[in-house]
Amino acid sequence: MNKGHAIPTREAGVKQLAPGVYAYIQAKATWYWSNAGFIVGNDYVVVVDSLATVDLTQRFRDEIRKITDKSIRYLINTHHHGDHTYGNHVFAGATIISHDRCRRELMGTAIMDPGLLNTIFPEFDFRGIAATPAHITFDKHLTLQMDGREIRLLHFGPGHTVDDIIVYLPEEGIIFAGDFIFLYSTPLGMEGSFAGWLKNLDAMAKLDARVYIPGHGPVCGIEGLNLCRDYLVFVQSEARKRFDKGLTVDEAAKDIALGQFKQWPNHERILINMERLWREFRGEDPSTSKLNIAEVFLRMDAMTKAGEL
């Protein structure tokens, strides 16, 4: 690993990337601190992702209102995880767009208990969160035409989850990558497929964008995508060695030396990543092979407090 893994400082808040195109970047890239964005057209606004709590999403909406008072017509969800969807209902009146599987995951998966979330993540107030599914869904691709600007929504297959999409602006060379990219923040692979995730990053790289907005971390170029890819390749390789030796998930998580990746926040996610990789190595279908997320979170929290991760 090289010096590129050192964690730089970054500017939080709204960042203009091109005329009418904005990223909303968090100061942190830890649990439930996720990025979002918005695109301002002649008559309306397209928002990319809500945030983890009502309060965080309201603050994001307030920042949009500092830029424009145009109506928010569309809200795009890059995937179903709560830090990108729990505040959907704050954008009342917006038409929500997502991958078809994202809608099904939101409708079929019970929302995590706000009290439990408040216990594990006490810096947030999860009261009022909701699972608000999309009104419009698609499978492989969907294009919005906005004043001559193309907004392409693309799904490459299972990756970080089974339903991730990217929001690609080809003319501007900008990609809202959702959680395909974690930068200076440990990637979280509790659903989906590591092999698929790597294929998705390769497909995204072939689009030759100049700017990527990660789901977590600072705005970047292709080097940010590659750093995230480096982590995934490293963990996948190290996990495979330990799986083949017959180690358990917990044993492997404790055994892997993360090197400079341990500087990235939430390195304890190595445990949940092992849980996913063990299922993947056994050939289980990510669409049906589910983790008990609450149980793994509690186990990860206990092992971290015990200094085992």
Stockholm file with secondary structure:
# STOCKHOLM 1.0

chainA/1-309         MNKGHAIPTREAGVKQLAPGVYAYIQAKATWYWSNAGFIVGNDYVVVVDSLATVDLTQRFRDEIRKITDKSIRYLINTHHHGDHTYGNHVFAGATIISHDRCRRELMGTAIMDPGLLNTIFPEFDFRGIAATPAHITFDKHLTLQMDGREIRLLHFGPGHTVDDIIVYLPEEGIIFAGDFIFLYSTPLGMEGSFAGWLKNLDAMAKLDARVYIPGHGPVCGIEGLNLCRDYLVFVQSEARKRFDKGLTVDEAAKDIALGQFKQWPNHERILINMERLWREFRGEDPSTSKLNIAEVFLRMDAMTKAGEL
#=GR chainA/1-309 SS CCGGGSCCCCCCEEEEEETTEEEEECSCCSTTCCCEEEEECSSEEEEECCCSSHHHHHHHHHHHHHHCCSEEEEEECSSSCHHHHTTGGGSTTCEEEEEHHHHHHHHHSCCCCHHHHHHHSTTSCCTTCCCCCCSEEESSEEEEEETTEEEEEECCSSSSSSSCCEEEETTTTEEEEEEEEESSSCCCCSSSCHHHHHHHHHHHHTTCCSEEEEEESCCBCHHHHHHHHHHHHHHHHHHHHHHHTTCCHHHHHHHCCCGGGGGSTTGGGHHHHHHHHHHHHTTCCTTTCCCCHHHHHHHHHHHHHTTCC
#=GC SS_cons         CCGGGSCCCCCCEEEEEETTEEEEECSCCSTTCCCEEEEECSSEEEEECCCSSHHHHHHHHHHHHHHCCSEEEEEECSSSCHHHHTTGGGSTTCEEEEEHHHHHHHHHSCCCCHHHHHHHSTTSCCTTCCCCCCSEEESSEEEEEETTEEEEEECCSSSSSSSCCEEEETTTTEEEEEEEEESSSCCCCSSSCHHHHHHHHHHHHTTCCSEEEEEESCCBCHHHHHHHHHHHHHHHHHHHHHHHTTCCHHHHHHHCCCGGGGGSTTGGGHHHHHHHHHHHHTTCCTTTCCCCHHHHHHHHHHHHHTTCC
//
